[in-house]
């Protein structure tokens, strides 16, 4: 773990133990701010183990949405929230939910949860991959190599090949 990440985690733990996080979270200042939560992906299988900084499980996502509801947040569409921010008419505890690369994992895993809560979201799609309709090659290769990390690669049928453990 990097020094910066360790320092951030320590600061958050201290804030929680001392009650500062709760105090800031319930302050008038926080209630009058626009919070934008950006998600990359909801895990369909084990992507959250492969890249936990980008993927979370559907259950964890649902828990986070429940926490927003329990706190009394007003979940808004990004365009509406920005207009309300501009006109000083932002509801208390306003939150926007955004998703990068909103592909099938969004539809399969996030959309049902958002529908359950009745909340809007903003989804970003790259026009290239919307038209191309193929996995992002380097990301796909990284995931496939991670998935096969305990396997063996049999190259005996390739000239000069051998079997190697990955």
N, C-alpha and C positions, 0 to 999 in steps of 0.2 A: 504494500500500500504506500502511495506517495505521501510525502510529508504534508503537502497541501490538503490532501484528502483526510489525513489523520487529524489535522488541525480543524478542518470543517466539522468532522464528526465529534471531536471533543467540544467544540463550541456549541453544537446542537445539544449534546448531552448535558452540558452545563446549563444551557438555557432551559432545558426541560426540568432538570433537577431543581433549579432555583425558581421555577415558575415564570421566567421571563418570556418563554415562547407562548404560554397561555395568555399572559398579560398583553403581549403585542398582538396576538391573534384576536383578542376580544376588544382591542382598543378602538376608539373612534377613528383614529388614523387608518387602521386596516379596513374598517368597515366602509370607508369612503374611497378605497382604491380599487382598481380593476386588476384582478389576478387572471393571468393567462396561463393555463396548464397545457403544456405541449407533450403529447405522447407520440412515440414512434410506432410501436406495434404492440398488439396483444398476442401473446403466445398461443399458437394452435397446437403445439406439441411440447417441445423442450427448448424453444428459442430463448426463453428467459434464463435458462442455464448457460446457453452459449454466449449470449450478449445481454447480461442483466441490466446494463445501462441503457439499452434500447427497448427491451421487451419485458412485459409483466404478464402474469397469468390473468385470465378472465376473472378468477375469484378475487385476486388482489385489486383489480380494476373496480369490480363491484363494491368491494369494501371501501375504496376511496370515494366512490360516488355516494355511498351511504353516509360517509363521514361529511361530505359536502351538504347533503340533505339534512343530516342531524344538526349541523352547525347553522343551518338556515340560509345557505348561500342561494343567490339568484343566478342561475346559469343562463347566459345569454348567447345569442349568435354573435360572432365577431363584429359584423357590420353594424348591428343594433347597438352593441356595447360601445363601439367607437363613436357612434353618433350621440349616444347618451353622455359619453364622457365629454365630447365637444360642447354639448349644450348644458353641462352641469346638472343633468337629470339622471345620473347613474344611481340605480337602486343600491341599497346597503348590501355589502358583501357580494359584489358582482364577480362572477367567474365566467371565463370563456374556456371551452375545451377545444383543442386543436389536435389534429392527427396528421403526421407526415406520412407520405407514401400510403395513403388510405386504400389499400388493395383488399384482397379477399379476407385477410385476417381481420380487417376492420369490420367488414360485412358480417362475417361469421361470429366474431367474438365481442366486439365493442358495440356494434349496432343494437343487438338484443338488449344489452344492459342500458344503453342510452334510451331505448324505446320504453323499457321498464320504468325508468325515471321520468320519461317525457321530456328529455332534454335535447337541445340542438347541439350541433358541433360543426366545426369548420374542418374540412378535409383538404389536404394538399395532394395533388396528383401531378406527376411530371408528364407533360404532354408526350414526350418521346416514348415512355414506357406504356402510356395509354394506347398509343398507336401500335407500338412494336409488340406488345402483349407477350413478353418473355421475361424471365427472371433477370435481375441485375447480375451480370456474370460474376464479378469479383465477390459480391456478397454470397451468391449461391455457392461458389467454389469454397469460400471460407467455411460456410455452414456444412457443406458435404464433407470436407476434410475433418472438421470437428466431429461430425457424426461418426466418421469411420476411424477415429483416433485409436480405437482398441483393436482394429482389424489388421488383416494382412493383405498385402498387394501382391498378387501372383502375376509376375511378368515372365514366366517361363516360356510362354508362347511367343514372346517378342525376341528377335535376335539379340543375343548377349544379355537377355533378361534373367532375372532370378526372383525368388520370393523374398519380400522384405516386410518386416513388422513395422506398422505405422506408429 
